[in-house]
Amino acid sequence: MKLKKIASLMLAGVMAVSMLAGCSNGTKPDDDKKDPVVNTGLTGSVIAALDEDTTKNVTFSADSNLQAVLEKAVKNVGYNGLNDLKSIATTMIAIDSDLGKYAPLPGVTMSSNKSSTEATDKETQTAVGLVYVAGEGQNESTIAKALASKIDGEKIYEYGSGSWSDLPTDSRNYTDKDGEYWYDFAYTAGVASVEVSDAVNGQTAYVVAYTVTRTPAKSYK
């Protein structure tokens, strides 16, 4: 009886292992199409590859909340829709309505201190953007540089060339009962990235989202 009981237990164990193995190999081909592979390790490399003019007055860092929104948006859009940045932007806004405050994405710019008013200067402003590159046969360093180059070339500001180097560090002067004052501007940028592999043809593409926030601080002479 003991031998039969041991044999039964051994057989049950073998069957359980077989069932687990069957489950691990039972992924349907369609699943890969609906849920592309996402790797978020690229963000730091992109930030490190940004031009000095871009990072001179802006502090860049990875943004976990933006990362979550971008990943969901990319999965909803699918691999074939990654080069349609407007579609990704629309999907991101649907996921996180707060991003809609800065719509339309991409291409929102900071307002110019040359034509703004105190009401504008004293408010925190945020601009949002998206960049995309296809990456067949390229290493991470090359991809990071390509993505960073696109961010460097974004028209983030409406005055002058519109480049990052045009972002003002302070506003024009104003006057009140305490004297002359202005607003000093500090900039922070959140960055998120996704690497997406197409299970059908083995191609890879990359999308980076960023938000740039301008925070004013009132200063007197």
N, C-alpha and C positions, 0 to 999 in steps of 0.2 A: 504493500500500500504506500509506504513512504517513497519507494522508487517511482511509482506512478505519479504521486503528487509532485515530486521534484521535476519529473519529466514534463508534467503539465505546466508548471511554472516557467520552465525554460522555454517551452513552446510559445507561451503567452508573451514572454519577453521578446523573442525573435519576431513575432507578429507585430508587436508595438513598434519596434525599431523599423520594420519594413514599412509600416504605415506612415511613420514620420518621414522617411526617405521619399516616399511617394508624394507627400504633401510638398516637400521642398522642391521637387522637380515638376510640380504641376502648374506652374505659372503659365497663363495663357499668353500667346503672342500679342494680343490686343492690349494687355495690361501695360506693356512697355510703351506703347504709343500714347496712352492716356496719361501716364505718369513718368515723364522724362527724368533721367538721373540728374540730380542737383548736387553740386559741390561748391561750398561757400569759402574755400580756402584761398581764393584769388584776391579778395578785397585788400589785404595788406600789401600785396605785390603791386596792385594798381596804385594805391596811395603812395607807395615808395617811389613809383615811376613818374609821378606828376612833376611838371616843370617848376622851377624855383619861383617864377613869376606867379604861378597859380597858387602856391602855398605860402607866398610871402606874407600875406595878411589874412589868410584863412587857415584855421586848424581843422584838419581832416581826421576822421576816425570812423571805424565800423559802427553801423547802426543796426542793432538787432531787431528793432521793430520794423524798420524799413526792409530788412532782409526777409522777414516773415511775409510781408505784403508782396514783395517782388517774387518770391518763390511761388506763392499761391497764384499770382497773376500769370506767371510764365507757364505753370501747369495748365491753367485754364485756356490760355491762348494756344499752346501746343508748339512743337518745334517749327512747323512751317509758317507760323505767324510771328516769329521772333523779330524779323526785320521790319515789322509794322509797329513802330514805336508808339504811334497814336492809339493803336488797339491795346497795347500793353498798358499805356497810361490810363485809358478808359477803364480797363479792368482793375487797375490798382485803386482808382477812385471809388469803384463799386465796392471794393473790399474794405478800404479805409476812407470814409467820407471826408476826414480831415484834410486829405490831400487835395480834395476838390476846392479848398479855399485858394489854392495856388494854380487852378486850372486856367487855360488849357495846358496840359503837359504834352510833349516837352517844349522847352523854349520860353518859359516864364523868366522875365528879367527883373532885376532890382530897379527901383525908380531912381532917377538922377537927382543928385542934390543941387544941380544947377537950376532945376525947374520945380523942385519940390517946395513944400511949405512946412512949417513947424509941425503941423498936424501929422504930416507924413513922416518927417524925420524922427519924431519921438516914438513912433510905433515900431515894434519888431516886425521885420519883413522876412519872408522865406521864398526862395526860388527852388524849383524842382526840375530835374532833367534826367534824360535816359540816353545811353549810347549802346551801340551794338556792333559786334564784329563776328564774322565767321572764322573758324580757327582750324580748318583741316590741315594736319601735318605740321603744326607749329607748337613750340614748347610754351610753358607757362610764362617765361620771361618775355618772349616775343609778344604773346597775347596781352600781357599786362601793359607793355609799352604802347601797343596799339590802342588799347582802351584808354590809357592815360592821355595819349596824344589827342584823342577825340574830346576828352573832357577839357584839356588845355585849350582847345579851339572853340569851345562853346561860347556863345554870345550871352554872357551872364548879366551884362550891364548895358543900359540903354544909351549911355553917353560915350563919346569918343569912339574907339574901335569896338567897344562892347566887351573887351577881354577882361580877364580876372585882374589884370594889373590896373584897370581903370576903376575898380571898386574903391570908393572914397573912404578915407579913415575918419573923416569928420564932416559935419554939415556946414552950411553957411552960418553967419552970425545972426543972432537975434538979440533983442533988448527987452528987459522988463524993469521993474522997480529996483531990483538988486544990481542992475548993470547989464553988461554985454555977456552973452553966453552962446554956446553951441552944443552939438551932440557929437561925442566920440563914438565911432562905430567899431564893434568887434564882430568878427565873422567866424562861425563854426559850420562845418559841413559833415553830414552823415552819409556814409557810403555803403552800398550793398551790391553784391554781384552774384550771378548764377552762371554755372557752366552746364550746358544742356546737351546731352548726347541723343542722337536719333537712332533708335534701335533698329530701324529698317535699313538705312544705308551707311550707318557708322559715322556719320558726319557730326561735327561738334560746333556749337555756337555759344557766344558769351554776351550777356547783357549786364550793364551796370546802371544802377539808379543812384542819384544823389540829391540831397536837400542842402541848401545853403541858407543859413539864418543870420540875419544882421541884427545885432542887439545894440541899441543906443544907450549912452550914458551922458547925462547933462553935465556940462563943465562951464565954469565961470573963469574970467580972467583974474 
